[in-house]
Amino acid sequence: MTWTFTDDVDVFLAAAGPSLAARPVEHTVVLTVTERLRRSGAHHYGDDDPLLGWWRGADGAVAGTLVRTPPHAALLNAVPPEAVGPLVEALGAGPGLDGVDADRDIAALLAARLPGCRTEQEQRLYRLGTLLPPSPAPEGRARAAARADRALLVAWVEEFAEATGQSKSSAEWLVDEGTERGSLTLWENGGTPVALAGRSRMLAGTVRVTSVYTPPEFRGRGFGAAVTAEASRAARAEGAAEVLLFADLANPTSNGVYLRIGYEPVADRVRLRRGT
């Protein structure tokens, strides 16, 4: 039983890719991150090299992964409790575990072993059951974002990142790539965009609804629910077997919206941060 680490995404995927694809709901973010590294290069997320690792259990099978793309927290997925101690021994003295995103139980084990840890964010993963669009629908209609919307979209994605404690560094790339794929949906009212929702690239039959954002001046009118439902419908229409999204547990409004339109809780994740 051991951890193996690399900075080469192809080496990582050769070892851990089948285990990720076998449980795509649980590994949705890791699938997205490693696909972007594969398509755009090792420094897509920042100047520092990524850190990619996998744990093999007693039977030799991959039974847990770590994906760290500085400055983002290290993503831990499907890590068994017995792998936590060896992970801390391997990386705990350096910056590799300064930020960690893991399921609630593994996050608790890590917090007990890493001095100075604090909880930075708690999120809930949802999967779509029966889609229930808002009825009656709010005023306006959905449309695909266009290149002419770029400045507005970049500003909104940056505002979303700031509100959710994420890096703004990928905002322009996300807008350009999403517009090209036709995966950014706007809700507009009277010709004015009032809400946004994006969709991740389909991987292993899953699509994740992302960057759901309504500017403060347009909130409370159902626009966020409507644009999320439309993005979810589009993901299903593309052939996704699973449509997913994450919600910050500190935001009861968004969690309530997702439940009302047909999303069901899957699991909770906790982001830890060491130091100041």
Secondary structure, 3 states (H helix, E strand, C coil): CEEEEECCHHHHHHHHHHHHHHCCCCCHHHHHHHHHHHHHCCCCCCCCCCEEEEEECCCCCEEEEEEECCCCCEEEECCCHHHHHHHHHHHCCCHHHCEEEEEHHHHHHHHHHCCCEEEEEEEEEEEECCCCCCCCCCCCEEEECCHHHHHHHHHHHHHHHHHCCCCCCCHHHHHHHHHHHCCEEEEEECCEEEEEEEECCCECCEEEEEEEECCHHHCCCCHHHHHHHHHHHHHHHCCCCEEEEEEECCCHHHHHHHHHCCEEEEEEEEEEEECC
